[in-house]
Amino acid sequence: MTSKLTKHSQISDRQRWDLRYREGAYSARYWPAAYLKQLVDAGVIAGTGSALDVACGRGRNSLFLADQGYRVDAVDVAPVAIAQGANLALNLGMRINWQCRDLAHVRTPFKMRAYSLIVMIRFVAPELFPHLLQGLDADGLLVIEEHMRWPQTEALVGPTSQRFRVAPGEVLVQLRQTGIEFDVVDQFEGLVKETKDDGTDGTAAVSRLCIRRRTS
Ligand SMILES: C[S@@+](CC[C@H](N)C(=O)[O-])C[C@H]1O[C@@H](n2cnc3c(N)ncnc32)[C@H](O)[C@@H]1O
């Protein structure tokens, strides 16, 4: 008999994530990423224009950004997540442009110079960085948050595998390698308190970055 683990390793991103969402992954996590809320509260994220939520999952951040005033495109590979997000948005009377697409190995994943804000929260895909920067209009903001490598990840919120975590400083270095000019608006790397899906208190090691594309 094929074990669940073996089955998982043979399947596509779409199948793997669909299975996770069907099994209830993140179903209790309806609050937006704390970093986005912090940037809104600080007046950095201003709520005007179009926003793109990359690997949006069930759309907790898409809904938050739409509520701030953005027209939101929300992309994810998992149809189950998109369906759950769309259902939630419908119940809340909110409009999001949901797109079910695989972002791996795509030549042109996003529209060029189309967004005043792009967010990529907890989805490690550095190969998308040039496309994310090209997707921003002049002065557009890119916000990235990843789980960061840390000793003893078992005690932390997020993946235990270092493969799904980034090294300190890695995201900024990879963005600079695109050759597209930007300014760093905000950066944080370290431990943060975070409510776990079961409602208890936890700790996450995160790498957070907010940059602004230079006008050119
Ligand atoms: C850890 S979840 C983060 C979801 C969301 N950003 C959030 O903060 O709640 C990672 C997401 O990446 C999506 N994903 C994985 N591989 C993908 C791919 N190749 N293309 C698009 N989305 C993908 C998954 O379906 C999942 O929703």
The ligand as a MOL file (V3000), in Angstrom:
LIG
                    3D

  0  0  0     0  0            999 V3000
M  V30 BEGIN CTAB
M  V30 COUNTS 27 29 0 0 0
M  V30 BEGIN ATOM
M  V30 1 C 1.5050 28.7020 3.3210 0
M  V30 2 S 0.2080 29.0030 2.1390 0 CHG=1
M  V30 3 C 0.0860 30.7740 2.2540 0
M  V30 4 C -1.2680 31.2760 1.8160 0
M  V30 5 C -1.4810 32.7980 1.9640 0
M  V30 6 N -0.4620 33.5810 1.3090 0
M  V30 7 C -1.5930 33.2040 3.4090 0
M  V30 8 O -0.7510 33.9600 3.8930 0
M  V30 9 O -2.5580 32.7740 4.0620 0 CHG=-1
M  V30 10 C 1.0680 28.7790 0.5830 0
M  V30 11 C 0.1400 28.8780 -0.6330 0
M  V30 12 O 0.9140 28.7120 -1.8230 0
M  V30 13 C 0.0790 28.1010 -2.7860 0
M  V30 14 N 0.9350 27.5230 -3.8460 0
M  V30 15 C 1.8010 26.4830 -3.7240 0
M  V30 16 N 2.3860 26.2200 -4.9000 0
M  V30 17 C 1.8750 27.1140 -5.8020 0
M  V30 18 C 2.0890 27.3440 -7.2100 0
M  V30 19 N 2.9360 26.5800 -7.9140 0
M  V30 20 N 1.3960 28.3500 -7.8160 0
M  V30 21 C 0.5200 29.1290 -7.0980 0
M  V30 22 N 0.2750 28.9430 -5.7800 0
M  V30 23 C 0.9480 27.9580 -5.1350 0
M  V30 24 C -0.6760 27.0490 -1.9900 0
M  V30 25 O -1.8330 26.5830 -2.6240 0
M  V30 26 C -0.9480 27.8130 -0.6980 0
M  V30 27 O -2.2080 28.4180 -0.7210 0
M  V30 END ATOM
M  V30 BEGIN BOND
M  V30 1 1 1 2
M  V30 2 1 2 3
M  V30 3 1 2 10
M  V30 4 1 3 4
M  V30 5 1 4 5
M  V30 6 1 5 6
M  V30 7 1 5 7
M  V30 8 2 7 8
M  V30 9 1 7 9
M  V30 10 1 10 11
M  V30 11 1 11 12
M  V30 12 1 11 26
M  V30 13 1 12 13
M  V30 14 1 13 14
M  V30 15 1 13 24
M  V30 16 1 14 15
M  V30 17 1 14 23
M  V30 18 2 15 16
M  V30 19 1 16 17
M  V30 20 1 17 18
M  V30 21 2 17 23
M  V30 22 1 18 19
M  V30 23 2 18 20
M  V30 24 1 20 21
M  V30 25 2 21 22
M  V30 26 1 22 23
M  V30 27 1 24 25
M  V30 28 1 24 26
M  V30 29 1 26 27
M  V30 END BOND
M  V30 END CTAB
M  END
